[in-house]
Amino acid sequence: MTDVKLTTSLSRRRALGVTAVALCCTLFFAACGADQEAPSARKKRIAVIPKGTTHEYWKSIHAGALAAGRELDVDILWQGPIKEDDRNAQIDVVESFIAKKVDGIVIAPLDDQALVRPLQEADAAGIPVVVIDSDVAWPGRKSYIATDNHRGGQLCADALAQRLGGKGKVAMLRYIEGSASTAERERGFLERIAAGHPGVEVVSSDQRAGATTASAINAAETLLGRFKDLNGVFCPNESVAFGTLRALQDGGRVAAVALVGFDASPKLVEGLEKGEIEALAVQDPVKMGELGVRRIVDVLRGQQVEARIDTGVVIVTRASMKDASTARLLAPDLSILDK
């Protein structure tokens, strides 16, 4: 009787063991299947990396990226350096997103050379890259979406020369070294003045304002102190234009020196409306952010994308700032950032 009970007990244990093994195998293969399905089942994660996060311009980029992300049902991961001259911080952001295995990267490179290596690493990890705003010296990007910055600089030269009646002394206050977008604007401005406006003399074009409004104010004050008879000045981005405006206001020279700048912010638009700024070259950063996300999603879906997309630039003056076509560029709808 004891032998029968022992045999029965052993049989039950064997049966339970087989059942347990089968269950473990089932769970294992189910887990494997879940892992295989996860990439296609979850939302795509798109990293959008601006040059900085404080200027109004980047808030517009963010708004456009978020709008496209919601429409396309992808997650937008927004992160960038605080200051626009912190190359190492932007490189760290790229490397962090590579480690997180995001599906795609949309980036406005701070430096056309320094960002090449981390972007190559992203590509090697199977993460496609779309570049916006400012180009990078790397052919591996899937698309470059930005203003025609060279043409923008030319338009600014024409606007300033027209304001001065074709003659006078002007200066150009540069941004930071390594920024491809502003370098193109600066080149376009100088070339157009030299070729098309012989009566306009560029008395200074080698000074840099730095990446912040504070450094731009200091540089502009130094420039204005050197050239007491200056008639006009060109500034290639938002922070340089606002810093120069502040310096002109503080020095009481707003009426004497015509200021032409690049980009729009509430304070620059206010200056334009008051007549303290002659003209602004205005981009469409909302469109830039939106198209950056759309094109990277197209790439992930296996679609062909344009290698270069021009998002446009227009010169806005006090007379044209109320036009419907330019009003939205001067005051873009950023309400999506609060939702």
VENUR-V964041 format. One record per run of one state. SS is the DSSP state (h for helix, s for strand, l for the rest). FROM is the first residue (numbers start at 1). LEN is the number of residues. Records with the same first field share a line. If there is no record, write none. Layout:
SS = FROM-LEN, FROM-LEN
This chain:
l = 1-1, 42-3, 50-6, 73-2, 79-8, 100-4, 108-8, 125-3, 133-10, 147-2, 164-4, 175-5, 197-3, 205-3, 209-4, 227-5, 236-2, 252-6, 263-3, 275-4, 283-2, 301-7, 311-3, 318-6, 331-4, 339-1
h = 2-40, 56-17, 87-13, 116-9, 149-15, 180-17, 213-14, 238-14, 266-9, 285-16, 324-7, 335-4
s = 45-5, 75-4, 104-4, 128-5, 143-4, 168-7, 200-5, 208-1, 232-4, 258-5, 279-4, 308-3, 314-4
